[in-house]
Amino acid sequence: MKVALIGAGSWGCALASLLLANKHVLHWWVHREDIAESLQTLGIHPSIFPEYTFEVSQIEWAGTKLSEALTGVEAVVLALPSRYVEEVLSMEEALPRILWISCTKGLLPNKLQTSSEYLKQRGIESIAVLSGPSHAEEVISRLHTWVVVGAPSTAYYATAEKLFSQPYFHLLYSPYRASLEWVGVLKNIYAIGMGVVASWGDNARAALATVALQELEAVLKALVPKEKPTFLSPGWAGDFLVTAFSNHSRNQRFGRLLAQGYTAKAALQHLGMVAEGYYAAQTLRLWKRYEEFPLLAAVIQAVREEANPTFFQKAVLRILSDLSEG
């Protein structure tokens, strides 16, 4: 198949490695011409996984013009940070009415809107969401990974399997697209909280993780009441767990920096990468019900510029002190 891949961050590069391994032809949209030239001539991204070489003969086009990326393709893979989705896709007045697979985990700026909801607003009907515990560093290293394709049709799943499936990259199907996409938003926020208390040790973090899982499931039911997925599965609880505990997790590392006294802005600069949970937490303040969920509300407060990390840690102590069995 001829596929448009929009985005060349670490996740975009990992997805490209899968698409090319399956012999698909790539139209690759990137945000800088020097990156495009390096990819198309050398098969190397100059700053992300520079030790990895992509198959140049299958990269038919790479560049910064979205119209060219979308010309003549059979499917589109969206792998942008959420805060750039609208900005980039607005380059085109009309988007092609083909299958779009969103691999973005976040909310559009200042809107309680996921990427697939934005695509629907733009007139796209064929939409799937690919999500789950999938650090790019492990995928590009060909370590076993299980992800979920959320889609209203198994035909979309079949296409996603054709695009991405490898002996080490396993795809599962779910009809619960909205819930899957929202857990990808929320788990990043809760992972920031896990990072803020990382210095407390594994015992405390394990206790907090149980609270976070319970609350995350309750938040999902409030946001997407009609969908009832199996929460203890890779795309839901699994995605939270890897983001909460892995050293690859940007959001957890962002929380650790907050605990060290960095402001949110300084922590982002030190991280040097996108922490989706920070931006999602800012946007989720627009949701009128967020204060009903104490851990979520505490993280949202903690990422504000004027917040002191001890505020969040005291809130966690209160929440854990109120735990009871049975």
Secondary structure, 3 states (H helix, E strand, C coil): CEEEEECCCHHHHHHHHHHHHCCCEEEEECCCHHHHHHHHHHCCCCCCCCCCCCCHHHEEEEECCHHHHHCCCCEEEECCCHHHHHHHHCCCCCCCCCEEEECCCCCCCCCCCCHHHHHHHCCCCCEEEEECCCCHHHHHCCCCEEEEEECCCHHHHHHHHHHHCECCEEEEEECCHHHHHHHHHHHHHHHHHHHHCHHHCHHHHHHHHHHHHHHHHHHHHHHCCCCCCCCCCHHHHHHHHHHHHCCCCHHHHHHHHHHCCCCHHHHHHHHCCCCHHHHHHHHHCCCCCHHHCHHHHHHHHHCCCCCCHHHHHHHHHHHHHCCCCC
